[in-house]
Amino acid sequence: MVPLGLIVALSLIAVAAPHSVAKREVQPEGYQETIIFLKKQTDFGQSVFIRGGVGNGTNCAPNESPKDDPCAIPITHIELDISAETTIRDEWAESDLYLTWGESRDEQDSVMDGTPAQWTSWDESNNDYFHPLNTYGDDYWIVHFEMNCSMLENGFFDFKGFLDGQWETDISQSDCAGNGAETPSYTSINHIARCGYINVFEWGNPDCTINAF
């Protein structure tokens, strides 16, 4: 059964212009369509979040406004390609403006726990939560956005899961599988994702897959 009401969130607050847009053929300059799938089984009613940003979190200012944090990455959420009503996720996405390592803040400086993702299924018979790009299994939560790749080192950024006030455990990421996989120029204790690609991870697991759209 789909865990209704569960939310995974990525500490992304979405970009300046429109807060959530239909998929665009041409992104704003410097921005690229990007997806993160994170597998995480949760109990009913739990809220999972992800926080992240430029590099491995050093020299950042996560407690400041994202505009003053050199590690905060502007993003714009893209409308999800699923049939279910995702009211809670959509309300969070409406205020998400940046991926940050700290608590997310909207334009009114209201504090939020992170960026919303949505539970998806790979089972086509699950008419509400089936997502065509989820070819990996159930319990994969999706965050789909346009990200400003121009401020990243070779297009890579870090993130880590956050659940019930606790961080995901540190990892040492393996070489990723997939046709979009490349070796980052730095090491990290976090998941390292690639802007402009479909990034697939599991909670607390060093394995990863990065594919082109």
N, CA and C atoms as a LAMMPS dump frame, in Angstrom:
ITEM: TIMESTEP
0
ITEM: NUMBER OF ATOMS
639
ITEM: BOX BOUNDS ff ff ff
-5.0000000000000000e+02 5.0000000000000000e+02
-5.0000000000000000e+02 5.0000000000000000e+02
-5.0000000000000000e+02 5.0000000000000000e+02
ITEM: ATOMS id mol type element x y z
1 1 1 N 0.85 -1.195 0
2 1 2 C 0 0 0
3 1 3 C 0.886 1.246 0
4 2 1 N 0.474 2.236 -0.777
5 2 2 C 1.231 3.492 -0.81
6 2 3 C 1.121 4.2 0.526
7 3 1 N 2.229 4.64 1.106
8 3 2 C 2.194 5.333 2.397
9 3 3 C 1.716 6.755 2.237
10 4 1 N 0.413 6.939 2.189
11 4 2 C -0.167 8.257 1.967
12 4 3 C 0.273 9.206 3.064
13 5 1 N 0.532 10.452 2.651
14 5 2 C 0.865 11.479 3.612
15 5 3 C 2.336 11.53 3.961
16 6 1 N 3.102 10.502 3.515
17 6 2 C 4.529 10.564 3.787
18 6 3 C 5.174 11.57 2.871
19 7 1 N 6.168 12.225 3.397
20 7 2 C 6.868 13.216 2.595
21 7 3 C 8.347 13.044 2.77
22 8 1 N 9.063 12.989 1.642
23 8 2 C 10.504 13.099 1.733
24 8 3 C 10.79 14.491 1.284
25 9 1 N 11.732 15.158 1.867
26 9 2 C 12.023 16.492 1.463
27 9 3 C 13.489 16.676 1.296
28 10 1 N 13.879 17.443 0.326
29 10 2 C 15.261 17.764 0.057
30 10 3 C 15.45 19.206 0.433
31 11 1 N 16.462 19.509 1.124
32 11 2 C 16.619 20.854 1.633
33 11 3 C 16.893 21.795 0.497
34 12 1 N 15.993 21.839 -0.43
35 12 2 C 16.052 22.696 -1.573
36 12 3 C 14.995 23.743 -1.346
37 13 1 N 15.18 24.936 -1.594
38 13 2 C 14.13 25.93 -1.632
39 13 3 C 14.105 26.338 -3.118
40 14 1 N 13.105 26.232 -4.023
41 14 2 C 13.09 26.35 -5.505
42 14 3 C 13.496 27.695 -6.099
43 15 1 N 13.69 28.14 -7.188
44 15 2 C 14.313 29.389 -7.653
45 15 3 C 13.419 30.593 -7.671
46 16 1 N 13.939 31.657 -8.026
47 16 2 C 13.239 32.925 -7.945
48 16 3 C 11.988 32.951 -8.786
49 17 1 N 11.968 32.947 -10.009
50 17 2 C 10.802 33.178 -10.833
51 17 3 C 9.594 32.329 -10.444
52 18 1 N 9.034 31.469 -11.361
53 18 2 C 7.896 30.676 -10.911
54 18 3 C 8.354 29.598 -9.941
55 19 1 N 7.49 29.25 -8.963
56 19 2 C 7.896 28.302 -7.929
57 19 3 C 7.826 26.866 -8.419
58 20 1 N 6.846 26.514 -9.211
59 20 2 C 6.71 25.162 -9.739
60 20 3 C 6.174 25.283 -11.151
61 21 1 N 6.878 24.666 -12.098
62 21 2 C 6.529 24.876 -13.501
63 21 3 C 6.346 23.544 -14.192
64 22 1 N 5.593 23.566 -15.281
65 22 2 C 5.537 22.395 -16.134
66 22 3 C 6.907 22.215 -16.781
67 23 1 N 7.21 20.993 -17.182
68 23 2 C 8.5 20.734 -17.811
69 23 3 C 8.673 21.622 -19.028
70 24 1 N 9.823 22.299 -19.108
71 24 2 C 10.083 23.249 -20.19
72 24 3 C 11.113 22.665 -21.143
73 25 1 N 10.901 22.919 -22.435
74 25 2 C 11.848 22.435 -23.44
75 25 3 C 13.182 23.158 -23.32
76 26 1 N 13.121 24.427 -22.933
77 26 2 C 14.338 25.226 -22.779
78 26 3 C 14.353 25.792 -21.362
79 27 1 N 15.39 25.45 -20.592
80 27 2 C 15.514 25.948 -19.232
81 27 3 C 16.165 27.334 -19.236
82 28 1 N 15.983 28.087 -18.153
83 28 2 C 16.698 29.365 -18.035
84 28 3 C 18.198 29.143 -18.143
85 29 1 N 18.929 30.162 -18.528
86 29 2 C 20.37 30.034 -18.715
87 29 3 C 21.043 29.517 -17.45
88 30 1 N 21.85 28.487 -17.607
89 30 2 C 22.572 27.904 -16.49
90 30 3 C 21.826 26.796 -15.773
91 31 1 N 20.529 26.675 -16.007
92 31 2 C 19.714 25.678 -15.316
93 31 3 C 19.551 24.419 -16.166
94 32 1 N 19.483 23.264 -15.49
95 32 2 C 19.228 22.004 -16.172
96 32 3 C 18.238 21.17 -15.365
97 33 1 N 17.398 20.452 -16.087
98 33 2 C 16.462 19.53 -15.448
99 33 3 C 17.243 18.429 -14.725
100 34 1 N 16.874 18.15 -13.489
101 34 2 C 17.594 17.193 -12.65
102 34 3 C 16.594 16.407 -11.814
103 35 1 N 16.866 15.127 -11.609
104 35 2 C 16.022 14.285 -10.77
105 35 3 C 16.89 13.574 -9.737
106 36 1 N 16.383 13.484 -8.518
107 36 2 C 16.949 12.611 -7.492
108 36 3 C 15.878 11.603 -7.092
109 37 1 N 16.21 10.329 -7.16
110 37 2 C 15.419 9.265 -6.556
111 37 3 C 16.178 8.78 -5.33
112 38 1 N 15.525 8.739 -4.185
113 38 2 C 16.128 8.216 -2.969
114 38 3 C 15.222 7.14 -2.388
115 39 1 N 15.752 5.924 -2.277
116 39 2 C 14.95 4.835 -1.715
117 39 3 C 14.993 4.904 -0.198
118 40 1 N 13.812 4.951 0.405
119 40 2 C 13.728 4.977 1.866
120 40 3 C 12.364 4.437 2.286
121 41 1 N 12.364 3.335 3.018
122 41 2 C 11.133 2.828 3.599
123 41 3 C 10.868 3.575 4.9
124 42 1 N 9.65 4.042 5.073
125 42 2 C 9.302 4.826 6.251
126 42 3 C 7.998 4.323 6.834
127 43 1 N 7.746 4.65 8.07
128 43 2 C 6.471 4.343 8.698
129 43 3 C 5.445 5.397 8.324
130 44 1 N 4.194 5.017 8.399
131 44 2 C 3.129 5.944 8.046
132 44 3 C 3.241 7.222 8.877
133 45 1 N 3.179 8.356 8.181
134 45 2 C 3.191 9.645 8.858
135 45 3 C 4.557 10.253 9.069
136 46 1 N 5.627 9.497 8.799
137 46 2 C 6.962 10.08 8.926
138 46 3 C 7.239 11.044 7.783
139 47 1 N 8.065 12.018 8.066
140 47 2 C 8.484 12.977 7.048
141 47 3 C 9.999 12.901 6.899
142 48 1 N 10.459 12.604 5.709
143 48 2 C 11.883 12.498 5.424
144 48 3 C 12.299 13.721 4.622
145 49 1 N 13.485 14.232 4.933
146 49 2 C 13.989 15.414 4.247
147 49 3 C 15.403 15.15 3.754
148 50 1 N 15.837 15.958 2.83
149 50 2 C 17.226 15.934 2.39
150 50 3 C 17.745 17.353 2.399
151 51 1 N 18.956 17.501 2.873
152 51 2 C 19.615 18.804 2.865
153 51 3 C 20.92 18.674 2.096
154 52 1 N 21.331 19.73 1.433
155 52 2 C 22.559 19.641 0.65
156 52 3 C 22.954 20.967 0.048
157 53 1 N 23.855 20.909 -0.916
158 53 2 C 24.319 22.124 -1.558
159 53 3 C 25.623 21.919 -2.284
160 54 1 N 26.336 23.004 -2.506
161 54 2 C 27.619 22.973 -3.198
162 54 3 C 28.631 22.231 -2.336
163 55 1 N 29.342 21.273 -2.92
164 55 2 C 30.428 20.592 -2.228
165 55 3 C 29.973 19.797 -1.032
166 56 1 N 30.889 19.568 -0.091
167 56 2 C 30.613 18.672 1.025
168 56 3 C 30.173 19.395 2.294
169 57 1 N 29.767 20.625 2.172
170 57 2 C 29.202 21.333 3.312
171 57 3 C 30.183 22.187 4.089
172 58 1 N 31.448 22.225 3.681
173 58 2 C 32.422 23.072 4.367
174 58 3 C 32.342 24.499 3.822
175 59 1 N 32.711 25.463 4.663
176 59 2 C 32.701 26.879 4.288
177 59 3 C 31.318 27.37 3.886
178 60 1 N 30.291 26.733 4.448
179 60 2 C 28.92 27.145 4.156
180 60 3 C 28.372 27.978 5.306
181 61 1 N 27.226 28.589 5.074
182 61 2 C 26.561 29.386 6.107
183 61 3 C 25.102 28.945 6.184
184 62 1 N 24.869 27.682 6.629
185 62 2 C 23.515 27.129 6.572
186 62 3 C 22.506 27.817 7.461
187 63 1 N 22.961 28.567 8.453
188 63 2 C 22.031 29.25 9.344
189 63 3 C 21.692 30.659 8.881
190 64 1 N 22.309 31.086 7.797
191 64 2 C 22.024 32.399 7.228
192 64 3 C 20.936 32.279 6.161
193 65 1 N 20.466 33.41 5.685
194 65 2 C 19.562 33.398 4.54
195 65 3 C 20.266 32.732 3.367
196 66 1 N 19.57 31.904 2.572
197 66 2 C 20.219 31.254 1.434
198 66 3 C 20.915 32.22 0.488
199 67 1 N 20.42 33.446 0.411
200 67 2 C 21.054 34.434 -0.457
201 67 3 C 22.451 34.789 0.019
202 68 1 N 22.719 34.546 1.327
203 68 2 C 24.031 34.849 1.9
204 68 3 C 24.874 33.59 2.113
205 69 1 N 24.37 32.441 1.679
206 69 2 C 25.065 31.172 1.86
207 69 3 C 25.722 30.767 0.542
208 70 1 N 27.06 30.717 0.47
209 70 2 C 27.729 30.386 -0.796
210 70 3 C 27.474 28.965 -1.269
211 71 1 N 26.913 28.114 -0.4
212 71 2 C 26.666 26.722 -0.776
213 71 3 C 25.224 26.472 -1.218
214 72 1 N 24.344 27.447 -1.061
215 72 2 C 22.942 27.276 -1.437
216 72 3 C 22.798 27.312 -2.96
217 73 1 N 22.058 26.354 -3.494
218 73 2 C 21.898 26.235 -4.947
219 73 3 C 20.456 26.552 -5.325
220 74 1 N 20.211 27.557 -6.161
221 74 2 C 18.841 27.849 -6.6
222 74 3 C 18.262 26.71 -7.433
223 75 1 N 16.988 26.405 -7.181
224 75 2 C 16.268 25.404 -7.979
225 75 3 C 14.823 25.858 -8.198
226 76 1 N 14.194 25.271 -9.203
227 76 2 C 12.756 25.437 -9.427
228 76 3 C 12.133 24.059 -9.566
229 77 1 N 11.141 23.757 -8.752
230 77 2 C 10.47 22.463 -8.838
231 77 3 C 9.721 22.321 -10.156
232 78 1 N 9.719 21.11 -10.677
233 78 2 C 8.953 20.762 -11.872
234 78 3 C 7.755 19.932 -11.447
235 79 1 N 6.608 20.188 -12.053
236 79 2 C 5.397 19.446 -11.713
237 79 3 C 5.632 17.949 -11.92
238 80 1 N 5.124 17.149 -10.979
239 80 2 C 5.373 15.713 -11.008
240 80 3 C 4.495 14.998 -12.026
241 81 1 N 5.065 13.98 -12.659
242 81 2 C 4.36 13.212 -13.682
243 81 3 C 3.702 11.99 -13.046
244 82 1 N 2.823 12.244 -12.053
245 82 2 C 2.029 11.186 -11.446
246 82 3 C 0.588 11.662 -11.355
247 83 1 N -0.319 10.7 -11.175
248 83 2 C -1.745 11.034 -11.193
249 83 3 C -2.282 11.49 -9.846
250 84 1 N -1.635 11.061 -8.77
251 84 2 C -2.151 11.347 -7.43
252 84 3 C -2.11 12.834 -7.12
253 85 1 N -3.043 13.261 -6.266
254 85 2 C -2.958 14.607 -5.718
255 85 3 C -1.865 14.612 -4.658
256 86 1 N -0.944 15.556 -4.767
257 86 2 C 0.206 15.607 -3.853
258 86 3 C 0.213 16.955 -3.144
259 87 1 N -0.865 17.207 -2.435
260 87 2 C -1.093 18.531 -1.858
261 87 3 C 0.027 18.948 -0.912
262 88 1 N 0.43 18.049 -0.018
263 88 2 C 1.425 18.426 0.982
264 88 3 C 2.755 18.724 0.321
265 89 1 N 3.161 17.847 -0.584
266 89 2 C 4.42 18.069 -1.309
267 89 3 C 4.369 19.375 -2.08
268 90 1 N 3.233 19.628 -2.743
269 90 2 C 3.125 20.823 -3.569
270 90 3 C 3.197 22.098 -2.726
271 91 1 N 2.62 22.057 -1.519
272 91 2 C 2.685 23.233 -0.652
273 91 3 C 4.13 23.515 -0.242
274 92 1 N 4.878 22.465 0.054
275 92 2 C 6.29 22.654 0.369
276 92 3 C 7.049 23.17 -0.846
277 93 1 N 6.805 22.577 -2.003
278 93 2 C 7.526 22.967 -3.216
279 93 3 C 7.279 24.424 -3.57
280 94 1 N 6.096 24.901 -3.243
281 94 2 C 5.756 26.283 -3.567
282 94 3 C 6.704 27.265 -2.901
283 95 1 N 7.289 26.864 -1.755
284 95 2 C 8.171 27.762 -1.005
285 95 3 C 9.641 27.403 -1.133
286 96 1 N 9.955 26.304 -1.8
287 96 2 C 11.343 25.851 -1.9
288 96 3 C 12.098 26.666 -2.941
289 97 1 N 13.164 27.321 -2.513
290 97 2 C 13.899 28.207 -3.402
291 97 3 C 15.358 27.827 -3.597
292 98 1 N 15.93 27.094 -2.653
293 98 2 C 17.352 26.721 -2.732
294 98 3 C 17.567 25.353 -2.091
295 99 1 N 18.595 24.648 -2.54
296 99 2 C 19.118 23.49 -1.832
297 99 3 C 20.15 24.001 -0.833
298 100 1 N 19.954 23.716 0.454
299 100 2 C 20.868 24.211 1.483
300 100 3 C 21.171 23.101 2.488
301 101 1 N 22.234 23.327 3.292
302 101 2 C 22.605 22.377 4.332
303 101 3 C 21.872 22.623 5.644
304 102 1 N 21.182 23.722 5.748
305 102 2 C 20.471 24.029 6.977
306 102 3 C 18.973 23.953 6.783
307 103 1 N 18.237 24.515 7.724
308 103 2 C 16.795 24.594 7.584
309 103 3 C 16.463 25.458 6.38
310 104 1 N 15.462 25.048 5.63
311 104 2 C 15.048 25.818 4.468
312 104 3 C 14.246 27.04 4.897
313 105 1 N 14.353 28.081 4.117
314 105 2 C 13.594 29.295 4.402
315 105 3 C 12.944 29.798 3.125
316 106 1 N 11.688 30.208 3.244
317 106 2 C 10.996 30.729 2.072
318 106 3 C 11.259 32.226 1.944
319 107 1 N 10.578 32.846 0.986
320 107 2 C 10.828 34.256 0.713
321 107 3 C 10.449 35.147 1.899
322 108 1 N 9.569 34.646 2.769
323 108 2 C 9.192 35.417 3.966
324 108 3 C 10.074 35.029 5.158
325 109 1 N 11.119 34.23 4.89
326 109 2 C 12.074 33.802 5.912
327 109 3 C 11.437 32.862 6.934
328 110 1 N 10.349 32.193 6.544
329 110 2 C 9.755 31.175 7.405
330 110 3 C 10.587 29.899 7.317
331 111 1 N 10.81 29.259 8.456
332 111 2 C 11.683 28.091 8.499
333 111 3 C 10.906 26.826 8.115
334 112 1 N 11.516 26 7.283
335 112 2 C 10.966 24.705 6.902
336 112 3 C 12.055 23.656 7.079
337 113 1 N 11.661 22.391 7.231
338 113 2 C 12.637 21.333 7.475
339 113 3 C 13.426 20.942 6.236
340 114 1 N 12.917 21.167 5.065
341 114 2 C 13.654 20.767 3.877
342 114 3 C 12.801 20.791 2.625
343 115 1 N 13.327 20.157 1.581
344 115 2 C 12.668 20.149 0.28
345 115 3 C 11.802 18.92 0.092
346 116 1 N 10.607 19.097 -0.438
347 116 2 C 9.696 17.963 -0.552
348 116 3 C 10.006 17.059 -1.718
349 117 1 N 9.918 15.771 -1.455
350 117 2 C 9.92 14.781 -2.522
351 117 3 C 8.613 14.012 -2.432
352 118 1 N 8.414 13.089 -3.328
353 118 2 C 7.148 12.364 -3.364
354 118 3 C 7.395 10.881 -3.573
355 119 1 N 6.698 10.061 -2.783
356 119 2 C 6.763 8.611 -2.938
357 119 3 C 6.286 8.225 -4.336
358 120 1 N 7.013 7.322 -4.991
359 120 2 C 6.609 6.844 -6.314
360 120 3 C 6.706 5.331 -6.388
361 121 1 N 6.05 4.774 -7.363
362 121 2 C 6.054 3.335 -7.612
363 121 3 C 6.509 3.061 -9.04
364 122 1 N 7.086 1.875 -9.225
365 122 2 C 7.425 1.448 -10.588
366 122 3 C 6.35 0.532 -11.169
367 123 1 N 5.321 0.267 -10.382
368 123 2 C 4.248 -0.65 -10.757
369 123 3 C 3.184 0.113 -11.538
370 124 1 N 3.037 -0.198 -12.796
371 124 2 C 2.095 0.537 -13.646
372 124 3 C 0.656 0.338 -13.198
373 125 1 N 0.384 -0.732 -12.455
374 125 2 C -0.978 -0.949 -11.977
375 125 3 C -1.33 -0.004 -10.828
376 126 1 N -0.308 0.623 -10.256
377 126 2 C -0.542 1.642 -9.227
378 126 3 C -0.797 2.972 -9.939
379 127 1 N -2.05 3.172 -10.327
380 127 2 C -2.377 4.28 -11.216
381 127 3 C -2.079 5.647 -10.623
382 128 1 N -2.098 5.762 -9.301
383 128 2 C -1.909 7.06 -8.67
384 128 3 C -0.44 7.455 -8.554
385 129 1 N 0.426 6.5 -8.177
386 129 2 C 1.794 6.861 -7.816
387 129 3 C 2.854 6.299 -8.765
388 130 1 N 2.433 5.664 -9.831
389 130 2 C 3.387 5.22 -10.852
390 130 3 C 4.053 6.425 -11.505
391 131 1 N 5.393 6.372 -11.591
392 131 2 C 6.146 7.413 -12.297
393 131 3 C 6.939 6.761 -13.418
394 132 1 N 6.823 7.259 -14.647
395 132 2 C 7.452 6.59 -15.795
396 132 3 C 8.969 6.509 -15.733
397 133 1 N 9.617 7.381 -14.954
398 133 2 C 11.075 7.333 -14.854
399 133 3 C 11.562 6.487 -13.672
400 134 1 N 10.625 6.01 -12.858
401 134 2 C 10.999 5.109 -11.779
402 134 3 C 11.011 3.685 -12.323
403 135 1 N 12.188 3.205 -12.662
404 135 2 C 12.352 1.832 -13.14
405 135 3 C 13.103 0.994 -12.101
406 136 1 N 13.057 1.438 -10.844
407 136 2 C 13.915 0.863 -9.809
408 136 3 C 13.151 0.105 -8.728
409 137 1 N 11.922 0.502 -8.434
410 137 2 C 11.155 -0.186 -7.415
411 137 3 C 10.251 0.758 -6.651
412 138 1 N 9.504 0.204 -5.693
413 138 2 C 8.698 1.032 -4.811
414 138 3 C 9.596 1.672 -3.75
415 139 1 N 9.036 2.635 -3.055
416 139 2 C 9.738 3.359 -1.991
417 139 3 C 10.846 4.258 -2.509
418 140 1 N 10.828 4.581 -3.793
419 140 2 C 11.767 5.576 -4.323
420 140 3 C 11.057 6.917 -4.363
421 141 1 N 11.592 7.844 -3.581
422 141 2 C 11.034 9.188 -3.494
423 141 3 C 11.72 10.082 -4.518
424 142 1 N 10.924 10.887 -5.191
425 142 2 C 11.451 11.707 -6.282
426 142 3 C 11.458 13.187 -5.914
427 143 1 N 12.525 13.852 -6.294
428 143 2 C 12.562 15.314 -6.344
429 143 3 C 12.952 15.67 -7.772
430 144 1 N 12.14 16.489 -8.395
431 144 2 C 12.302 16.813 -9.814
432 144 3 C 12.339 18.328 -9.942
433 145 1 N 13.451 18.864 -10.418
434 145 2 C 13.601 20.309 -10.42
435 145 3 C 14.543 20.752 -11.539
436 146 1 N 14.529 22.048 -11.799
437 146 2 C 15.56 22.695 -12.601
438 146 3 C 16.559 23.3 -11.621
439 147 1 N 17.842 23.026 -11.832
440 147 2 C 18.886 23.481 -10.908
441 147 3 C 19.878 24.351 -11.642
442 148 1 N 20.407 25.349 -10.927
443 148 2 C 21.445 26.212 -11.494
444 148 3 C 22.783 25.467 -11.45
445 149 1 N 23.11 24.798 -12.547
446 149 2 C 24.334 23.991 -12.606
447 149 3 C 25.585 24.844 -12.744
448 150 1 N 25.437 26.09 -13.117
449 150 2 C 26.597 26.917 -13.449
450 150 3 C 27.469 27.222 -12.235
451 151 1 N 26.926 27.06 -11.032
452 151 2 C 27.705 27.374 -9.836
453 151 3 C 28.349 26.136 -9.22
454 152 1 N 28.271 24.99 -9.901
455 152 2 C 28.776 23.738 -9.364
456 152 3 C 30.112 23.353 -9.977
457 153 1 N 30.918 22.631 -9.214
458 153 2 C 32.205 22.13 -9.687
459 153 3 C 31.972 20.9 -10.544
460 154 1 N 32.132 21.066 -11.866
461 154 2 C 31.908 19.992 -12.826
462 154 3 C 30.505 19.405 -12.735
463 155 1 N 29.565 20.205 -12.239
464 155 2 C 28.17 19.787 -12.213
465 155 3 C 27.757 18.927 -11.033
466 156 1 N 28.643 18.695 -10.055
467 156 2 C 28.327 17.825 -8.925
468 156 3 C 27.85 18.63 -7.716
469 157 1 N 26.927 18.027 -6.957
470 157 2 C 26.474 18.603 -5.696
471 157 3 C 26.218 17.482 -4.694
472 158 1 N 26.219 17.834 -3.415
473 158 2 C 26.049 16.86 -2.341
474 158 3 C 24.672 16.975 -1.704
475 159 1 N 24.213 15.878 -1.115
476 159 2 C 23.031 15.941 -0.26
477 159 3 C 23.057 14.765 0.716
478 160 1 N 22.256 14.893 1.743
479 160 2 C 22.143 13.853 2.757
480 160 3 C 20.705 13.814 3.256
481 161 1 N 20.226 12.62 3.581
482 161 2 C 18.873 12.479 4.093
483 161 3 C 18.737 12.961 5.52
484 162 1 N 17.506 13.303 5.902
485 162 2 C 17.214 13.872 7.219
486 162 3 C 15.828 13.375 7.622
487 163 1 N 15.752 12.624 8.73
488 163 2 C 14.488 12.008 9.142
489 163 3 C 14.307 12.153 10.642
490 164 1 N 13.163 12.686 11.045
491 164 2 C 12.837 12.833 12.466
492 164 3 C 13.954 13.525 13.241
493 165 1 N 14.536 14.547 12.63
494 165 2 C 15.572 15.325 13.292
495 165 3 C 16.947 14.689 13.276
496 166 1 N 17.102 13.572 12.586
497 166 2 C 18.374 12.867 12.544
498 166 3 C 18.912 12.809 11.114
499 167 1 N 20.231 13.035 10.979
500 167 2 C 20.87 12.959 9.669
501 167 3 C 21.043 11.505 9.227
502 168 1 N 20.998 11.301 7.943
503 168 2 C 21.412 10.017 7.37
504 168 3 C 22.878 9.771 7.74
505 169 1 N 23.243 8.513 7.917
506 169 2 C 24.618 8.194 8.289
507 169 3 C 25.586 8.549 7.161
508 170 1 N 26.839 8.794 7.535
509 170 2 C 27.871 9.096 6.55
510 170 3 C 28.118 7.88 5.658
511 171 1 N 28.518 8.145 4.431
512 171 2 C 28.853 7.078 3.494
513 171 3 C 30.164 7.435 2.793
514 172 1 N 30.715 6.468 2.107
515 172 2 C 31.827 6.692 1.189
516 172 3 C 31.355 6.193 -0.164
517 173 1 N 30.896 7.116 -0.989
518 173 2 C 30.182 6.745 -2.207
519 173 3 C 31.033 5.906 -3.148
520 174 1 N 30.423 4.847 -3.673
521 174 2 C 31.081 3.995 -4.651
522 174 3 C 31.087 4.677 -6.016
523 175 1 N 31.836 4.106 -6.955
524 175 2 C 31.735 4.557 -8.337
525 175 3 C 30.325 4.245 -8.817
526 176 1 N 29.674 5.229 -9.398
527 176 2 C 28.288 5.051 -9.813
528 176 3 C 28.183 4.24 -11.098
529 177 1 N 27.092 3.515 -11.226
530 177 2 C 26.728 2.88 -12.481
531 177 3 C 25.96 3.888 -13.328
532 178 1 N 25.67 3.519 -14.59
533 178 2 C 24.842 4.353 -15.441
534 178 3 C 25.602 5.1 -16.507
535 179 1 N 24.867 5.506 -17.55
536 179 2 C 25.504 6.157 -18.695
537 179 3 C 25.863 7.617 -18.448
538 180 1 N 25.478 8.153 -17.287
539 180 2 C 25.842 9.524 -16.952
540 180 3 C 26.855 9.614 -15.832
541 181 1 N 27.381 8.46 -15.433
542 181 2 C 28.296 8.439 -14.287
543 181 3 C 29.665 8.981 -14.667
544 182 1 N 30.194 9.837 -13.817
545 182 2 C 31.568 10.324 -13.913
546 182 3 C 32.132 10.392 -12.501
547 183 1 N 33.453 10.452 -12.391
548 183 2 C 34.09 10.503 -11.085
549 183 3 C 34.2 11.951 -10.627
550 184 1 N 33.619 12.296 -9.457
551 184 2 C 33.745 13.67 -8.948
552 184 3 C 35.205 14.007 -8.669
553 185 1 N 35.509 15.293 -8.66
554 185 2 C 36.884 15.743 -8.425
555 185 3 C 37.183 15.887 -6.939
556 186 1 N 36.247 15.482 -6.066
557 186 2 C 36.437 15.591 -4.636
558 186 3 C 35.783 14.394 -3.954
559 187 1 N 36.118 14.148 -2.712
560 187 2 C 35.493 13.085 -1.924
561 187 3 C 34.536 13.69 -0.919
562 188 1 N 33.631 12.865 -0.41
563 188 2 C 32.606 13.386 0.482
564 188 3 C 32.049 12.257 1.329
565 189 1 N 31.426 12.62 2.45
566 189 2 C 30.712 11.661 3.292
567 189 3 C 29.225 11.656 2.957
568 190 1 N 28.85 12.345 1.884
569 190 2 C 27.458 12.485 1.476
570 190 3 C 27.219 11.798 0.135
571 191 1 N 25.964 11.728 -0.27
572 191 2 C 25.663 11.355 -1.646
573 191 3 C 26.144 12.482 -2.563
574 192 1 N 26.765 12.122 -3.667
575 192 2 C 27.204 13.108 -4.66
576 192 3 C 26.373 12.89 -5.92
577 193 1 N 25.574 13.873 -6.27
578 193 2 C 24.688 13.787 -7.425
579 193 3 C 25.208 14.686 -8.541
580 194 1 N 24.668 14.483 -9.741
581 194 2 C 25.123 15.237 -10.909
582 194 3 C 23.975 16.051 -11.481
583 195 1 N 24.179 17.333 -11.57
584 195 2 C 23.173 18.234 -12.109
585 195 3 C 22.923 17.911 -13.581
586 196 1 N 21.638 17.884 -13.97
587 196 2 C 21.281 17.617 -15.353
588 196 3 C 21.043 16.158 -15.663
589 197 1 N 21.009 15.3 -14.632
590 197 2 C 20.874 13.855 -14.829
591 197 3 C 19.841 13.268 -13.872
592 198 1 N 19.522 11.991 -14.075
593 198 2 C 18.674 11.236 -13.168
594 198 3 C 19.587 10.497 -12.197
595 199 1 N 19.521 10.864 -10.931
596 199 2 C 20.408 10.332 -9.898
597 199 3 C 19.621 9.403 -8.987
598 200 1 N 20.137 8.206 -8.763
599 200 2 C 19.408 7.189 -8.011
600 200 3 C 20.267 6.716 -6.832
601 201 1 N 19.69 6.772 -5.622
602 201 2 C 20.418 6.426 -4.406
603 201 3 C 19.524 5.627 -3.472
604 202 1 N 20.151 4.993 -2.474
605 202 2 C 19.437 4.364 -1.374
606 202 3 C 19.958 4.94 -0.068
607 203 1 N 19.062 5.106 0.887
608 203 2 C 19.395 5.695 2.188
609 203 3 C 20.519 4.903 2.861
610 204 1 N 21.605 5.578 3.217
611 204 2 C 22.685 4.945 3.935
612 204 3 C 23.523 3.973 3.135
613 205 1 N 23.343 3.964 1.833
614 205 2 C 24.017 3.01 0.957
615 205 3 C 24.975 3.759 0.032
616 206 1 N 26.215 3.284 -0.149
617 206 2 C 27.17 3.999 -0.991
618 206 3 C 26.949 3.815 -2.488
619 207 1 N 26.092 2.869 -2.883
620 207 2 C 25.878 2.61 -4.304
621 207 3 C 25.046 3.733 -4.934
622 208 1 N 25.201 3.911 -6.232
623 208 2 C 24.497 4.984 -6.927
624 208 3 C 24.429 4.673 -8.411
625 209 1 N 23.455 5.274 -9.065
626 209 2 C 23.293 5.173 -10.518
627 209 3 C 22.975 6.555 -11.049
628 210 1 N 23.659 6.954 -12.107
629 210 2 C 23.424 8.25 -12.73
630 210 3 C 23.198 8.029 -14.219
631 211 1 N 22.032 8.397 -14.712
632 211 2 C 21.688 8.21 -16.121
633 211 3 C 21.266 9.528 -16.761
634 212 1 N 21.499 9.615 -18.068
635 212 2 C 21.002 10.756 -18.829
636 212 3 C 19.49 10.613 -19.006
637 213 1 N 18.818 11.731 -19.24
638 213 2 C 17.377 11.689 -19.503
639 213 3 C 17.114 11.012 -20.839
